[in-house]
Amino acid sequence: MKLEVMPKQRVLEAEQREEAMELSGLELWKHEKPPRICPMPSLIPPEAAGDEAALVPPLNFAMVDDGIFRSGFPETSNFRFLKSLNLRSIVAARYLCPEPYPETNTEFLEENGIRLHQFGIEGRKEPFVEIPDDKIREALKVVLDPRNQPLLIHCKRGKHRTGCVVGCLRKLQKWCLSSVFDEYHRFAAAKARITDQRFMELFDVSTLKHLTPSNC
C-alpha cells in the first residue's frame, strides 16, 4: 500500500486555515455578552425585607411559660419584636452593682409602658462565685406576679444569670433536676458553669411556694 505524502504547500495552507479559525473564534468570544448570573431567590419574605418590617428576636430568645420569655440583652434591632409581645415588664439580671440601663432601651420601655425590674446578679467568670440568693428570690417574685406579665427575663447573653433565674423557676414547677440542667445547657452550651448548677440544685423553693401559679 502506497502512502500519500502531502506536499509542503498543502501542509502550510492547512495550518493557516486552522489558525484563522482559532482567531475568528477568539474574536467572536470577545464580542459575546457575558452570561447573566441570576441570584438565588431571597428566603426572606417580602413583608420582612426592610429593616422597619423585620421582627428580629434578641439573642437566645425563647418562651419559658405563658407570658414569660427569656433572652440576651435586647438591641435596638429587637425593639419591634419585643413590642409585638405586649410586654408589661422586663427583669434585667445584670451586674452586682447595676449599671445604668442604656438610654435607647430606657426610652423604648417608657414609650411602650414597660416597667424595668433591675437586679444585681454577679456575672464574673471566676469559679466559686457566690450567687446572691436574695436577688434570685426577688427576681422570682416579680416573674411569678401575673400583674407583671407578659415579661422578659434577660442578662447580657441569656445564658448564666438568666439560666439561674429560669432554673429556679423550674424547680418551683417541680421539674426534675436533670431536666433543669438540660435546659440550662441548651443555652449555656460549652460555657456552662458548675457553680450555676450547684446553686440551682441547692436553691430552696419552699419559701416561694405560696407564689407559685396554678400552672406550675
C-alpha positions as CSV (number, residue, x, y, z in Angstrom):
1,M,0.0,0.0,0.0
2,K,1.4,3.4,-1.1
3,L,1.3,6.2,1.4
4,E,0.4,9.6,0.0
5,V,2.8,12.3,1.1
6,M,1.1,15.7,1.5
7,P,3.1,18.4,-0.4
8,K,4.6,21.1,1.8
9,Q,2.4,23.8,0.4
10,R,-0.8,22.0,1.3
11,V,0.5,21.5,4.8
12,L,1.2,25.2,5.2
13,E,-2.3,26.0,3.8
14,A,-3.9,23.7,6.3
15,E,-2.1,25.2,9.2
16,Q,-3.1,28.7,8.1
17,R,-6.8,27.7,7.9
18,E,-6.7,26.2,11.4
19,E,-5.0,29.4,12.8
20,A,-7.6,31.6,11.1
21,M,-10.5,29.5,12.6
22,E,-9.0,29.8,16.1
23,L,-8.6,33.6,15.7
24,S,-12.1,34.1,14.4
25,G,-13.4,32.0,17.3
26,L,-11.5,34.1,19.8
27,E,-12.8,37.4,18.3
28,L,-16.3,36.0,18.4
29,W,-16.0,35.1,22.1
30,K,-14.6,38.6,22.9
31,H,-17.7,40.3,21.4
32,E,-20.2,38.0,23.1
33,K,-22.0,39.3,26.1
34,P,-21.0,37.6,29.4
35,P,-23.6,35.2,30.8
36,R,-26.1,36.7,33.2
37,I,-25.8,35.3,36.7
38,C,-29.2,35.1,38.3
39,P,-29.1,35.4,42.1
40,M,-30.9,32.8,44.2
41,P,-34.3,33.9,45.2
42,S,-34.4,35.5,48.7
43,L,-35.6,33.3,51.5
44,I,-36.8,36.4,53.4
45,P,-40.5,37.1,52.9
46,P,-41.2,40.3,51.0
47,E,-43.0,41.8,54.0
48,A,-39.9,41.4,56.1
49,A,-37.4,42.6,53.5
50,G,-37.0,46.1,55.1
51,D,-35.4,46.7,58.4
52,E,-38.5,48.5,59.6
53,A,-40.7,45.5,58.8
54,A,-38.4,42.8,60.2
55,L,-39.2,41.1,63.5
56,V,-35.8,40.2,65.0
57,P,-35.8,38.4,68.3
58,P,-32.9,39.1,70.8
59,L,-30.1,36.7,71.2
60,N,-31.1,33.3,72.8
61,F,-34.7,34.3,72.8
62,A,-37.2,31.6,74.0
63,M,-40.5,31.2,75.6
64,V,-40.3,29.9,79.2
65,D,-44.0,29.7,80.0
66,D,-47.2,31.5,79.2
67,G,-46.4,35.2,79.5
68,I,-42.7,34.6,80.4
69,F,-39.8,34.9,78.0
70,R,-36.0,34.8,78.2
71,S,-33.2,36.3,76.1
72,G,-29.9,38.0,75.9
73,F,-29.7,41.8,76.1
74,P,-32.1,43.5,73.7
75,E,-30.6,45.6,70.9
76,T,-32.4,48.4,69.0
77,S,-33.0,45.9,66.2
78,N,-35.1,43.8,68.6
79,F,-37.4,46.5,69.7
80,R,-40.1,45.9,67.1
81,F,-40.2,42.2,68.0
82,L,-40.4,43.0,71.7
83,K,-43.3,45.4,71.1
84,S,-45.2,42.6,69.4
85,L,-45.1,40.6,72.7
86,N,-47.0,43.3,74.5
87,L,-44.6,43.2,77.4
88,R,-45.5,44.7,80.8
89,S,-42.2,44.2,82.4
90,I,-38.5,43.4,81.9
91,V,-36.5,41.6,84.5
92,A,-32.9,42.5,84.0
93,A,-30.4,40.2,85.8
94,R,-27.4,42.4,85.5
95,Y,-24.2,43.1,87.4
96,L,-23.8,43.2,91.2
97,C,-23.6,47.0,91.1
98,P,-26.3,47.6,88.4
99,E,-25.0,49.9,85.7
100,P,-27.3,52.5,84.1
101,Y,-29.7,50.9,81.6
102,P,-28.9,52.2,78.1
103,E,-30.8,55.4,77.2
104,T,-32.2,54.0,74.0
105,N,-33.6,51.0,75.8
106,T,-35.0,53.2,78.6
107,E,-36.8,55.3,76.0
108,F,-38.2,52.2,74.4
109,L,-39.6,51.0,77.7
110,E,-41.1,54.4,78.6
111,E,-42.7,54.7,75.1
112,N,-44.3,51.3,75.5
113,G,-45.3,51.4,79.2
114,I,-42.9,48.6,80.1
115,R,-41.6,48.5,83.7
116,L,-38.0,47.7,84.3
117,H,-37.0,45.5,87.3
118,Q,-33.3,45.5,87.6
119,F,-31.5,43.0,89.8
120,G,-27.7,42.9,90.5
121,I,-26.6,39.4,89.9
122,E,-22.9,38.7,89.6
123,G,-21.7,37.9,86.1
124,R,-18.0,37.2,86.6
125,K,-16.4,34.0,85.2
126,E,-14.3,33.1,88.2
127,P,-15.1,29.7,89.9
128,F,-16.9,29.5,93.2
129,V,-18.5,33.0,92.8
130,E,-21.3,33.3,95.3
131,I,-24.7,33.8,93.6
132,P,-26.9,36.2,95.6
133,D,-29.8,34.0,96.8
134,D,-31.8,37.0,97.8
135,K,-31.6,38.6,94.4
136,I,-32.8,35.4,92.7
137,R,-35.8,35.3,95.1
138,E,-36.7,39.0,94.5
139,A,-36.5,38.3,90.7
140,L,-38.7,35.3,91.0
141,K,-41.3,37.2,93.0
142,V,-41.6,39.7,90.1
143,V,-41.7,36.9,87.5
144,L,-44.4,35.0,89.3
145,D,-46.7,38.0,89.8
146,P,-49.3,37.9,87.0
147,R,-49.6,41.7,87.1
148,N,-46.1,41.9,85.7
149,Q,-46.8,39.5,82.8
150,P,-46.0,39.2,79.9
151,L,-42.4,39.8,80.8
152,L,-38.9,39.2,79.6
153,I,-36.0,37.9,81.7
154,H,-32.7,38.9,80.3
155,C,-29.0,39.3,81.1
156,K,-26.1,40.0,78.7
157,R,-26.1,36.8,76.7
158,G,-29.2,35.0,78.1
159,K,-27.1,32.1,79.4
160,H,-25.9,32.2,83.0
161,R,-27.8,34.7,85.2
162,T,-31.0,34.2,83.1
163,G,-30.4,30.5,83.3
164,C,-30.2,30.5,87.1
165,V,-33.5,32.5,87.4
166,V,-35.2,30.2,85.0
167,G,-33.7,27.1,86.6
168,C,-35.0,28.1,90.0
169,L,-38.4,28.8,88.4
170,R,-38.4,25.2,87.0
171,K,-37.8,23.8,90.5
172,L,-40.9,25.7,91.6
173,Q,-42.7,24.0,88.7
174,K,-41.5,20.6,90.1
175,W,-39.1,19.8,87.2
176,C,-36.6,17.1,88.0
177,L,-33.1,18.3,88.3
178,S,-31.8,16.6,85.2
179,S,-34.4,18.4,83.1
180,V,-33.5,21.7,84.8
181,F,-29.8,21.1,83.9
182,D,-30.7,20.1,80.3
183,E,-32.5,23.3,79.7
184,Y,-29.6,25.3,81.2
185,H,-27.1,23.5,79.0
186,R,-29.2,24.2,75.8
187,F,-28.4,27.9,76.3
188,A,-25.1,27.9,78.1
189,A,-23.6,25.0,75.9
190,A,-19.8,25.0,76.3
191,K,-20.0,28.0,78.7
192,A,-22.0,26.0,81.3
193,R,-20.8,26.6,84.9
194,I,-20.7,24.2,87.7
195,T,-21.4,27.0,90.2
196,D,-24.7,27.8,88.4
197,Q,-25.8,24.2,88.5
198,R,-24.8,23.8,92.2
199,F,-26.7,26.9,93.0
200,M,-29.9,25.7,91.3
201,E,-29.5,22.3,92.9
202,L,-29.3,23.8,96.4
203,F,-31.8,26.6,95.9
204,D,-34.6,26.3,98.5
205,V,-38.0,26.9,96.8
206,S,-40.1,26.2,99.9
207,T,-40.4,29.9,100.9
208,L,-41.7,30.8,97.4
209,K,-44.3,28.1,97.0
210,H,-47.1,30.4,98.0
211,L,-46.3,32.5,94.9
212,T,-46.3,29.5,92.5
213,P,-49.0,30.0,89.8
214,S,-51.5,27.2,89.3
215,N,-49.9,26.0,86.1
216,C,-46.6,25.3,87.8
